[in-house]
Protein backbone atom coordinates (compact mmCIF):
# COMPACT_ATOMS: atom_id res chain seq x y z
CA UNK A 1 0.00 0.00 0.00
CA UNK A 2 1.27 3.42 -0.91
CA UNK A 3 -0.32 5.42 1.85
CA UNK A 4 2.89 7.24 2.73
CA UNK A 5 3.16 8.93 -0.68
CA UNK A 6 -0.56 9.68 -0.67
CA UNK A 7 -0.30 11.47 2.67
CA UNK A 8 2.79 13.42 1.68
CA UNK A 9 1.30 16.22 -0.40
CA UNK A 10 4.70 17.42 -1.57
CA UNK A 11 5.20 14.24 -3.57
CA UNK A 12 1.79 14.13 -5.25
CA UNK A 13 1.25 17.81 -6.02
CA UNK A 14 1.36 18.84 -9.69
CA UNK A 15 4.69 20.04 -10.99
CA UNK A 16 5.14 23.38 -12.77
CA UNK A 17 5.68 23.05 -16.48
CA UNK A 18 7.55 25.34 -18.83
CA UNK A 19 4.78 25.77 -21.38
CA UNK A 20 2.33 27.02 -18.77
CA UNK A 21 4.92 29.45 -17.41
CA UNK A 22 5.64 30.87 -20.87
CA UNK A 23 1.92 31.23 -21.51
CA UNK A 24 1.46 33.14 -18.23
CA UNK A 25 4.33 35.46 -19.13
CA UNK A 26 2.81 36.12 -22.55
CA UNK A 27 -0.57 36.95 -20.99
CA UNK A 28 1.10 39.27 -18.50
CA UNK A 29 2.98 41.06 -21.30
CA UNK A 30 -0.30 41.55 -23.19
CA UNK A 31 -1.91 42.97 -20.05
CA UNK A 32 0.88 45.58 -19.75
CA UNK A 33 0.47 46.54 -23.41
CA UNK A 34 -3.27 46.95 -22.86
CA UNK A 35 -2.50 49.26 -19.91
CA UNK A 36 -0.72 51.59 -22.29
CA UNK A 37 2.95 50.61 -22.35
CA UNK A 38 4.66 50.27 -25.70
CA UNK A 39 5.41 46.80 -26.98
CA UNK A 40 9.11 47.60 -27.31
CA UNK A 41 9.34 48.60 -23.65
CA UNK A 42 7.45 45.48 -22.54
CA UNK A 43 9.73 43.19 -24.55
CA UNK A 44 12.78 44.51 -22.71
CA UNK A 45 11.35 43.80 -19.24
CA UNK A 46 12.36 40.77 -17.20
CA UNK A 47 9.70 38.42 -15.82
CA UNK A 48 10.04 39.63 -12.24
CA UNK A 49 9.68 43.23 -13.44
CA UNK A 50 6.48 42.32 -15.30
CA UNK A 51 4.92 40.85 -12.20
CA UNK A 52 5.98 43.80 -10.05
CA UNK A 53 4.38 46.24 -12.49
CA UNK A 54 1.15 44.26 -12.65
CA UNK A 55 0.76 44.45 -8.89
CA UNK A 56 -0.09 48.15 -9.26
CA UNK A 57 -1.86 48.54 -12.64
CA UNK A 58 -3.22 52.05 -11.96
CA UNK A 59 0.29 53.40 -11.37
CA UNK A 60 1.48 51.76 -14.60
CA UNK A 61 -1.43 53.27 -16.51
CA UNK A 62 -0.73 56.76 -15.12
CA UNK A 63 2.96 56.49 -15.95
CA UNK A 64 2.19 55.33 -19.48
CA UNK A 65 -0.21 58.23 -20.02
CA UNK A 66 2.33 60.70 -18.65
CA UNK A 67 5.06 59.41 -20.97
CA UNK A 68 2.68 59.53 -23.94
CA UNK A 69 1.81 63.15 -23.18
CA UNK A 70 5.47 64.04 -22.79
CA UNK A 71 6.26 62.59 -26.22
CA UNK A 72 3.39 64.44 -27.93
Helices and strands as residue ranges (DSSP letters): H 3-7, H 9-12, H 18-35, H 39-44, H 47-54, H 57-71
